[in-house]
């Protein structure tokens, strides 16, 4: 699991440790440490995925309150707007990680080429 580094405090780690004890397994967390441009510009860069209909949502999530909130945030999104856009920001982070993993030449979040990189 990845989370914005700014939110990874000892308190959150304690919450995840408590969840581990309840569930019986560990949720591994890593912070998103990349140097990021403006949040709204990053979200804007993902809009083409939706316009080209390359983003697929599991039909079982259509009535999920979290997805409904995220979809509403996307529909209200403008670069200069004041609406919340945490859902679209999380999707941008996920798309970034997927693209990094697909390339496989640069591990996610580090920005450093692997030793055997073709670069």
C-alpha atoms as a printed R data frame, in Angstrom:
    type eleno elety resid chain resno       x       y       z
1   ATOM     1    CA   UNK     A     1   0.000   0.000   0.000
2   ATOM     2    CA   UNK     A     2   1.219   3.454  -0.826
3   ATOM     3    CA   UNK     A     3   0.254   6.632   0.958
4   ATOM     4    CA   UNK     A     4   1.292  10.244   0.685
5   ATOM     5    CA   UNK     A     5   4.455  10.561   2.723
6   ATOM     6    CA   UNK     A     6   3.145  13.627   4.538
7   ATOM     7    CA   UNK     A     7   0.424  11.491   6.155
8   ATOM     8    CA   UNK     A     8   2.721   8.681   7.271
9   ATOM     9    CA   UNK     A     9   3.145   9.606  10.882
10  ATOM    10    CA   UNK     A    10   3.768   7.379  13.870
11  ATOM    11    CA   UNK     A    11   0.080   7.674  14.723
12  ATOM    12    CA   UNK     A    12  -0.970   6.150  11.410
13  ATOM    13    CA   UNK     A    13   1.593   3.378  11.763
14  ATOM    14    CA   UNK     A    14   0.072   2.616  15.178
15  ATOM    15    CA   UNK     A    15  -3.398   2.440  13.575
16  ATOM    16    CA   UNK     A    16  -2.134  -0.020  10.969
17  ATOM    17    CA   UNK     A    17  -0.407  -2.053  13.673
18  ATOM    18    CA   UNK     A    18  -3.720  -2.246  15.574
19  ATOM    19    CA   UNK     A    19  -5.480  -3.339  12.356
20  ATOM    20    CA   UNK     A    20  -2.826  -6.030  11.877
21  ATOM    21    CA   UNK     A    21  -3.604  -7.454  15.318
22  ATOM    22    CA   UNK     A    22  -7.340  -7.543  14.540
23  ATOM    23    CA   UNK     A    23  -7.024  -9.006  11.025
24  ATOM    24    CA   UNK     A    24  -4.036 -11.260  11.633
25  ATOM    25    CA   UNK     A    25  -1.949  -9.970   8.732
26  ATOM    26    CA   UNK     A    26   0.215  -6.948   8.034
27  ATOM    27    CA   UNK     A    27  -0.567  -4.170   5.598
28  ATOM    28    CA   UNK     A    28   2.762  -3.023   4.221
29  ATOM    29    CA   UNK     A    29   2.944   0.739   3.745
30  ATOM    30    CA   UNK     A    30   5.312   2.811   1.692
31  ATOM    31    CA   UNK     A    31   5.318   6.558   1.393
32  ATOM    32    CA   UNK     A    32   5.036   8.338  -1.942
33  ATOM    33    CA   UNK     A    33   8.270  10.329  -1.741
34  ATOM    34    CA   UNK     A    34   8.416  11.589  -5.299
35  ATOM    35    CA   UNK     A    35   8.800  15.287  -5.924
36  ATOM    36    CA   UNK     A    36   5.408  16.148  -7.355
37  ATOM    37    CA   UNK     A    37   4.145  19.075  -9.367
38  ATOM    38    CA   UNK     A    38   0.909  20.822  -8.407
39  ATOM    39    CA   UNK     A    39  -1.856  18.377  -7.434
40  ATOM    40    CA   UNK     A    40  -4.412  19.764  -9.879
41  ATOM    41    CA   UNK     A    41  -1.964  19.681 -12.792
42  ATOM    42    CA   UNK     A    42  -1.129  16.055 -12.013
43  ATOM    43    CA   UNK     A    43  -4.835  15.184 -11.958
44  ATOM    44    CA   UNK     A    44  -5.391  17.047 -15.230
45  ATOM    45    CA   UNK     A    45  -2.697  14.871 -16.826
46  ATOM    46    CA   UNK     A    46  -4.813  11.767 -16.067
47  ATOM    47    CA   UNK     A    47  -8.028  13.018 -17.680
48  ATOM    48    CA   UNK     A    48  -7.102  11.604 -21.086
49  ATOM    49    CA   UNK     A    49  -7.376   8.083 -19.666
50  ATOM    50    CA   UNK     A    50 -11.032   8.770 -18.915
51  ATOM    51    CA   UNK     A    51 -11.752  10.640 -22.151
52  ATOM    52    CA   UNK     A    52 -10.355   7.719 -24.171
53  ATOM    53    CA   UNK     A    53 -12.369   5.312 -21.990
54  ATOM    54    CA   UNK     A    54  -9.240   3.417 -20.916
55  ATOM    55    CA   UNK     A    55 -10.172   3.427 -17.222
56  ATOM    56    CA   UNK     A    56 -12.321   0.496 -16.194
57  ATOM    57    CA   UNK     A    57 -14.211   0.268 -12.899
58  ATOM    58    CA   UNK     A    58 -15.381  -3.055 -11.558
59  ATOM    59    CA   UNK     A    59 -19.178  -3.088 -11.906
60  ATOM    60    CA   UNK     A    60 -19.468  -4.216  -8.288
61  ATOM    61    CA   UNK     A    61 -18.099  -0.815  -7.204
62  ATOM    62    CA   UNK     A    62 -20.703   1.284  -9.020
63  ATOM    63    CA   UNK     A    63 -22.759   1.690  -5.816
64  ATOM    64    CA   UNK     A    64 -19.750   1.960  -3.494
65  ATOM    65    CA   UNK     A    65 -19.895   5.259  -1.565
66  ATOM    66    CA   UNK     A    66 -16.145   5.836  -1.956
67  ATOM    67    CA   UNK     A    67 -16.280   5.375  -5.726
68  ATOM    68    CA   UNK     A    68 -19.372   7.597  -5.967
69  ATOM    69    CA   UNK     A    69 -17.489  10.338  -4.076
70  ATOM    70    CA   UNK     A    70 -14.422   9.923  -6.306
71  ATOM    71    CA   UNK     A    71 -16.526  10.053  -9.462
72  ATOM    72    CA   UNK     A    72 -18.284  13.186  -8.219
73  ATOM    73    CA   UNK     A    73 -14.891  14.779  -7.541
74  ATOM    74    CA   UNK     A    74 -13.758  13.985 -11.095
75  ATOM    75    CA   UNK     A    75 -16.943  15.409 -12.592
76  ATOM    76    CA   UNK     A    76 -16.566  18.672 -10.637
77  ATOM    77    CA   UNK     A    77 -12.813  18.885 -11.257
78  ATOM    78    CA   UNK     A    78 -11.250  21.966 -12.801
79  ATOM    79    CA   UNK     A    79  -7.636  23.059 -12.556
80  ATOM    80    CA   UNK     A    80  -8.670  26.317 -10.892
81  ATOM    81    CA   UNK     A    81 -11.574  24.883  -8.884
82  ATOM    82    CA   UNK     A    82 -11.935  24.790  -5.131
83  ATOM    83    CA   UNK     A    83 -13.627  21.382  -4.895
84  ATOM    84    CA   UNK     A    84 -11.947  18.516  -3.084
85  ATOM    85    CA   UNK     A    85 -10.043  16.171  -5.345
86  ATOM    86    CA   UNK     A    86  -8.470  13.594  -3.020
87  ATOM    87    CA   UNK     A    87  -9.971  10.650  -4.923
88  ATOM    88    CA   UNK     A    88  -8.610  11.786  -8.297
89  ATOM    89    CA   UNK     A    89  -5.274  12.522  -6.582
90  ATOM    90    CA   UNK     A    90  -5.140   8.948  -5.286
91  ATOM    91    CA   UNK     A    91  -5.934   7.623  -8.766
92  ATOM    92    CA   UNK     A    92  -3.127   9.767 -10.222
93  ATOM    93    CA   UNK     A    93  -0.728   8.186  -7.725
94  ATOM    94    CA   UNK     A    94  -1.919   4.710  -8.662
95  ATOM    95    CA   UNK     A    95  -1.572   5.412 -12.381
96  ATOM    96    CA   UNK     A    96   1.940   6.749 -11.759
97  ATOM    97    CA   UNK     A    97   2.912   3.549  -9.922
98  ATOM    98    CA   UNK     A    98   1.405   1.315 -12.597
99  ATOM    99    CA   UNK     A    99   3.278   3.166 -15.333
100 ATOM   100    CA   UNK     A   100   6.526   2.844 -13.367
101 ATOM   101    CA   UNK     A   101   5.994  -0.881 -12.853
102 ATOM   102    CA   UNK     A   102   5.158  -1.420 -16.518
103 ATOM   103    CA   UNK     A   103   8.372   0.270 -17.593
104 ATOM   104    CA   UNK     A   104  10.374  -1.851 -15.107
105 ATOM   105    CA   UNK     A   105  13.474   0.216 -15.812
106 ATOM   106    CA   UNK     A   106  12.845   2.529 -12.878
107 ATOM   107    CA   UNK     A   107  11.406   1.121  -9.634
108 ATOM   108    CA   UNK     A   108   8.321   2.901  -8.275
109 ATOM   109    CA   UNK     A   109   8.882   6.072  -6.270
110 ATOM   110    CA   UNK     A   110  12.689   6.008  -6.230
111 ATOM   111    CA   UNK     A   111  13.413   7.665  -9.564
112 ATOM   112    CA   UNK     A   112  16.729   5.790  -9.701
113 ATOM   113    CA   UNK     A   113  17.487   3.389 -12.583
114 ATOM   114    CA   UNK     A   114  18.084  -0.224 -11.653
115 ATOM   115    CA   UNK     A   115  21.657  -1.500 -11.917
116 ATOM   116    CA   UNK     A   116  20.868  -3.659 -14.932
117 ATOM   117    CA   UNK     A   117  18.718  -0.980 -16.534
118 ATOM   118    CA   UNK     A   118  18.689  -0.624 -20.307
119 ATOM   119    CA   UNK     A   119  18.734   3.187 -19.908
